[in-house]
Amino acid sequence: MTAAPSAVAPAGDAALLAEVVELRAENRQLGQALATRAVIDQARGMVMALAPCSSERAWEVLVGVSQHCNIKLRDVAAALVATTKDQSLPEPIQRELRRALRRLHLADRR
C-alpha cells in the first residue's frame, strides 16, 4: 500500500531546497571573504614594512588608496601583493600609494 501524497511534503522539500541554496551561497561568500582577508593582511604587512607604522595606520593607507583610486580594497591589496611576483603596480595605485606614504611620513614627523 502506497502512502497518499501529501501537500506538506513538497512545501517542506521546497523550503529545504531554498535553505540549502542559501547556505551554499553563504558558504561561498565566507570562503571569498577569507581569501580576500588573507590578501589584505599581506598587503597591510607590506605597507608596515615600507613605512614603519602600526597595523591600523597601514589599514588606513590601503583604504585611502582604495578610495582615492576608486578601486576596491581587495583589488588594491591584490595588486600590491602581486608585486612580489614581479608584476608592476598599476600607475594610479602606485601614484596614490606614494602620496599616502608621504603623508604618513610627514604626519609622523610632527
Contacts in CASP RR format, 6 or more apart in sequence:
PFRMAT RR
TARGET T0000
AUTHOR 0000-0000-0000
METHOD contacts of the structure
MODEL  1
MTAAPSAVAPAGDAALLAEVVELRAENRQLGQALATRAVIDQARGMVMAL
APCSSERAWEVLVGVSQHCNIKLRDVAAALVATTKDQSLPEPIQRELRRA
LRRLHLADRR
36 74 0 8 1.000
36 77 0 8 1.000
39 74 0 8 1.000
39 77 0 8 1.000
39 78 0 8 1.000
39 81 0 8 1.000
40 62 0 8 1.000
40 73 0 8 1.000
40 74 0 8 1.000
40 77 0 8 1.000
42 77 0 8 1.000
42 81 0 8 1.000
43 62 0 8 1.000
43 76 0 8 1.000
43 77 0 8 1.000
43 78 0 8 1.000
43 80 0 8 1.000
43 81 0 8 1.000
44 55 0 8 1.000
44 58 0 8 1.000
44 59 0 8 1.000
44 62 0 8 1.000
44 77 0 8 1.000
45 55 0 8 1.000
45 58 0 8 1.000
46 80 0 8 1.000
46 81 0 8 1.000
46 84 0 8 1.000
47 53 0 8 1.000
47 58 0 8 1.000
47 61 0 8 1.000
47 62 0 8 1.000
47 80 0 8 1.000
47 101 0 8 1.000
48 54 0 8 1.000
48 55 0 8 1.000
48 58 0 8 1.000
50 101 0 8 1.000
51 61 0 8 1.000
51 101 0 8 1.000
51 104 0 8 1.000
51 105 0 8 1.000
53 61 0 8 1.000
53 104 0 8 1.000
53 108 0 8 1.000
57 104 0 8 1.000
61 97 0 8 1.000
61 100 0 8 1.000
61 101 0 8 1.000
61 104 0 8 1.000
62 73 0 8 1.000
62 76 0 8 1.000
62 77 0 8 1.000
62 80 0 8 1.000
63 73 0 8 1.000
64 96 0 8 1.000
64 100 0 8 1.000
65 71 0 8 1.000
65 76 0 8 1.000
65 93 0 8 1.000
65 96 0 8 1.000
65 97 0 8 1.000
65 100 0 8 1.000
66 72 0 8 1.000
66 73 0 8 1.000
66 75 0 8 1.000
66 76 0 8 1.000
68 96 0 8 1.000
68 99 0 8 1.000
68 100 0 8 1.000
69 76 0 8 1.000
69 92 0 8 1.000
69 93 0 8 1.000
69 96 0 8 1.000
71 92 0 8 1.000
71 93 0 8 1.000
76 93 0 8 1.000
79 87 0 8 1.000
79 89 0 8 1.000
79 90 0 8 1.000
79 93 0 8 1.000
80 89 0 8 1.000
80 93 0 8 1.000
80 97 0 8 1.000
82 89 0 8 1.000
83 89 0 8 1.000
88 94 0 8 1.000
89 97 0 8 1.000
END
